[in-house]
């Protein structure tokens, strides 16, 4: 896999995964809408952290699999 293609895949996959997990965090925040303000701040911070963490992990795993499958071909 060429470097430019790898970077393009990384950006596209990470953006989709980030949007997915950000949507999940947003839904969780909507469920917690009746919670006090301090809990909302903590939940939103935690949700954004989870969004970044899981998007990096899923993107890394996806790119490892696609790189291995192309190397095997």
SEZA-614456 format. One record per residue (C-alpha): x, y, z; residue in three letters; residue number from 1. Coordinates in nm, 3 decimals. Each point is the difference from the previous one (the first is absolute). Layout:
% residues N
+---------+---------+---------+------+------+
:      c1 :      c2 :      c3 : resn : resi :
+---------+---------+---------+------+------+
:       X :       Y :       Z :  ALA :  NUM :
...
+---------+---------+---------+------+------+
//
This chain:
% residues 73
+---------+---------+---------+------+------+
:      c1 :      c2 :      c3 : resn : resi :
+---------+---------+---------+------+------+
:   0.000 :   0.000 :   0.000 :  UNK :    1 :
:   0.139 :   0.336 :  -0.096 :  UNK :    2 :
:   0.045 :   0.269 :   0.262 :  UNK :    3 :
:  -0.259 :   0.236 :  -0.151 :  UNK :    4 :
:  -0.260 :  -0.276 :  -0.024 :  UNK :    5 :
:   0.070 :  -0.103 :   0.360 :  UNK :    6 :
:  -0.047 :   0.358 :   0.123 :  UNK :    7 :
:  -0.320 :   0.039 :  -0.200 :  UNK :    8 :
:  -0.139 :  -0.322 :   0.146 :  UNK :    9 :
:   0.104 :   0.109 :   0.349 :  UNK :   10 :
:  -0.174 :   0.337 :  -0.029 :  UNK :   11 :
:  -0.318 :  -0.139 :  -0.152 :  UNK :   12 :
:  -0.037 :  -0.292 :   0.241 :  UNK :   13 :
:   0.090 :   0.203 :   0.308 :  UNK :   14 :
:  -0.249 :   0.273 :  -0.091 :  UNK :   15 :
:  -0.283 :  -0.250 :  -0.046 :  UNK :   16 :
:   0.084 :  -0.183 :   0.322 :  UNK :   17 :
:   0.034 :   0.327 :   0.191 :  UNK :   18 :
:  -0.342 :   0.117 :  -0.123 :  UNK :   19 :
:  -0.150 :  -0.335 :   0.101 :  UNK :   20 :
:   0.135 :   0.010 :   0.356 :  UNK :   21 :
:  -0.077 :   0.370 :   0.029 :  UNK :   22 :
:  -0.361 :  -0.081 :  -0.090 :  UNK :   23 :
:  -0.009 :  -0.265 :   0.272 :  UNK :   24 :
:   0.137 :   0.250 :   0.254 :  UNK :   25 :
:  -0.259 :   0.255 :  -0.112 :  UNK :   26 :
:  -0.281 :  -0.251 :   0.052 :  UNK :   27 :
:   0.135 :  -0.080 :   0.348 :  UNK :   28 :
:   0.004 :   0.372 :   0.080 :  UNK :   29 :
:  -0.361 :   0.034 :  -0.117 :  UNK :   30 :
:  -0.095 :  -0.282 :   0.236 :  UNK :   31 :
:   0.179 :   0.180 :   0.285 :  UNK :   32 :
:  -0.167 :   0.332 :  -0.085 :  UNK :   33 :
:  -0.180 :   0.015 :   0.336 :  UNK :   34 :
:   0.323 :  -0.048 :   0.193 :  UNK :   35 :
:   0.164 :   0.290 :   0.190 :  UNK :   36 :
:   0.245 :   0.223 :  -0.189 :  UNK :   37 :
:   0.312 :  -0.150 :   0.160 :  UNK :   38 :
:  -0.103 :  -0.348 :  -0.113 :  UNK :   39 :
:  -0.059 :   0.127 :  -0.353 :  UNK :   40 :
:   0.345 :   0.154 :  -0.018 :  UNK :   41 :
:   0.159 :  -0.320 :   0.127 :  UNK :   42 :
:  -0.205 :  -0.215 :  -0.237 :  UNK :   43 :
:   0.080 :   0.215 :  -0.304 :  UNK :   44 :
:   0.372 :   0.002 :   0.081 :  UNK :   45 :
:  -0.003 :  -0.375 :   0.051 :  UNK :   46 :
:  -0.199 :  -0.050 :  -0.322 :  UNK :   47 :
:   0.247 :   0.207 :  -0.202 :  UNK :   48 :
:   0.291 :  -0.194 :   0.150 :  UNK :   49 :
:  -0.167 :  -0.330 :  -0.089 :  UNK :   50 :
:  -0.069 :   0.132 :  -0.350 :  UNK :   51 :
:   0.365 :   0.081 :  -0.063 :  UNK :   52 :
:   0.130 :  -0.319 :   0.165 :  UNK :   53 :
:  -0.229 :  -0.246 :  -0.178 :  UNK :   54 :
:   0.029 :   0.172 :  -0.336 :  UNK :   55 :
:   0.378 :  -0.031 :   0.015 :  UNK :   56 :
:  -0.019 :  -0.367 :   0.102 :  UNK :   57 :
:  -0.256 :  -0.096 :  -0.266 :  UNK :   58 :
:   0.185 :   0.193 :  -0.271 :  UNK :   59 :
:   0.330 :  -0.162 :   0.093 :  UNK :   60 :
:  -0.151 :  -0.351 :  -0.003 :  UNK :   61 :
:  -0.174 :   0.065 :  -0.333 :  UNK :   62 :
:   0.317 :   0.126 :  -0.162 :  UNK :   63 :
:   0.202 :  -0.292 :   0.135 :  UNK :   64 :
:  -0.248 :  -0.244 :  -0.153 :  UNK :   65 :
:  -0.016 :   0.176 :  -0.335 :  UNK :   66 :
:   0.379 :   0.028 :  -0.016 :  UNK :   67 :
:   0.042 :  -0.371 :   0.081 :  UNK :   68 :
:  -0.265 :  -0.107 :  -0.252 :  UNK :   69 :
:   0.162 :   0.207 :  -0.277 :  UNK :   70 :
:   0.343 :  -0.136 :   0.089 :  UNK :   71 :
:  -0.135 :  -0.355 :  -0.028 :  UNK :   72 :
:  -0.142 :   0.060 :  -0.348 :  UNK :   73 :
+---------+---------+---------+------+------+
//
